[in-house]
Amino acid sequence: MAGFRALLLLALTLNVSFAVLGRRTKGDVGVCYGLVGDNLPSPKDVVSLYKRHNIRKMRIFEPYPEVLEALRGSNIDLTLGVKNTDIPTLASSEDAANSWFISNVHPYVNDIRITYISVGNEVIPGEFSDSILPAMQNLQNVLRSNNLGTRTTTVVHSAVLGTSFPPSAATFSDSARPFISGIIQFLSSQKSPLLVNLYPYFPYAADPENIRLDYAQFRTTEPLIKDGALRYSNLLDAMLDGFFSAMEKEGVNDVNIIISETGWPHDGNGNITTPGLAATYNRNFIHHVNDFEGTPKRPAALLEGFIFAMFDEDLKDPGVEQHWGLFSPNMQPNYNIFG
Ligand SMILES: *[C@@H]1O[C@H](CO)[C@@H](O)[C@H](O)[C@H]1NC(C)=O
């Protein structure tokens, strides 16, 4: 009974966390729903779990029909990924993009609000990089001719930056620039955001001697990093501003960033991956998005983002990769994000 009450309390506090976001028109925190596991609950149960905890945004990595079916009428905003291997097809012609749309998206458009379709995840600077822009353009034309407000974008990761520190010195790497430059001009012309996967955990884990844990976890009260006139008290803002600076160097200063993934593993790498640290990071991330303060460089930016991920995924690589879930596959929380 005590266990049940504790669980109920946990469920209620989680609920409150996302419910606070429900009052906002923008800037909510969503959760990525990855399916690289052989023990995950049914998509129907997962959608119920999102609703039970008032998580109002979901990002999925490809158009899984079962998930899309389960989302019908759920009122959960969806960011939908195009599989990386489908990008060249979408790039080949508007007809091909239309076929992809007819099979994967069109059956659901009356029942699911699809905010963004992201063409590829962490593709640049690898294979298919040069197909992203034409794929985005073809798909955007298809969406427009179907009178949908859905916007196309792509998901990049920190590796597209060459220099990343200090934030004002950040630039896209020579291998990424030829692709990303045209993409961000296109995003600017469409008033669409760039999606960026940003994990303060990784630089911290790579260099815990020099990067302070409280800086990586939004726990410092004073700014630690000075960059010209700007002061940084958390690593995520520094990483975000690196991206804003890099875009400015390409002549683009009006593209917002949505944090398409962030989070902290709760196991897999000794004492820097514990449920307590994961809870602290994710809880503070939610507060940071909710405080409407933007970043030092873009104080007016409306931050928006997704926690990675809903579940632990047992078919990922061993180590931290299997331990990012807010929930275990049995749908119990791995930790209390308000603890
Ligand atoms: C992990 O353990 C090492 C060695 O005892 C210690 O120096 C470090 O501060 C610990 N880190 C955390 C986050 O507890």
The ligand as an SDF file (V2000), in Angstrom:
LIG
                    3D

 14 14  0  0  0  0  0  0  0  0999 V2000
   32.7330    9.9420   -8.7940 C   0  0  0  0  0  0  0  0  0  0  0  0
   33.7780    9.3320   -8.0910 O   0  0  0  0  0  0  0  0  0  0  0  0
   35.0270   10.0190   -8.2020 C   0  0  0  0  0  0  0  0  0  0  0  0
   36.0740    9.1450   -7.4980 C   0  0  0  0  0  0  0  0  0  0  0  0
   35.6800    8.8440   -6.1910 O   0  0  0  0  0  0  0  0  0  0  0  0
   34.9100   11.3930   -7.5420 C   0  0  0  0  0  0  0  0  0  0  0  0
   36.1120   12.0930   -7.6580 O   0  0  0  0  0  0  0  0  0  0  0  0
   33.8090   12.1670   -8.2730 C   0  0  0  0  0  0  0  0  0  0  0  0
   33.5740   13.4080   -7.6500 O   0  0  0  0  0  0  0  0  0  0  0  0
   32.4910   11.3660   -8.2960 C   0  0  0  0  0  0  0  0  0  0  0  0
   31.5640   12.0610   -9.1530 N   0  0  0  0  0  0  0  0  0  0  0  0
   30.2960   12.2510   -8.8230 C   0  0  0  0  0  0  0  0  0  0  0  0
   29.4390   12.9710   -9.7900 C   0  0  0  0  0  0  0  0  0  0  0  0
   29.8050   11.8700   -7.7690 O   0  0  0  0  0  0  0  0  0  0  0  0
  1  2  1  0
  1 10  1  0
  2  3  1  0
  3  4  1  0
  3  6  1  0
  4  5  1  0
  6  7  1  0
  6  8  1  0
  8  9  1  0
  8 10  1  0
 10 11  1  0
 11 12  1  0
 12 13  1  0
 12 14  2  0
M  END
$$$$
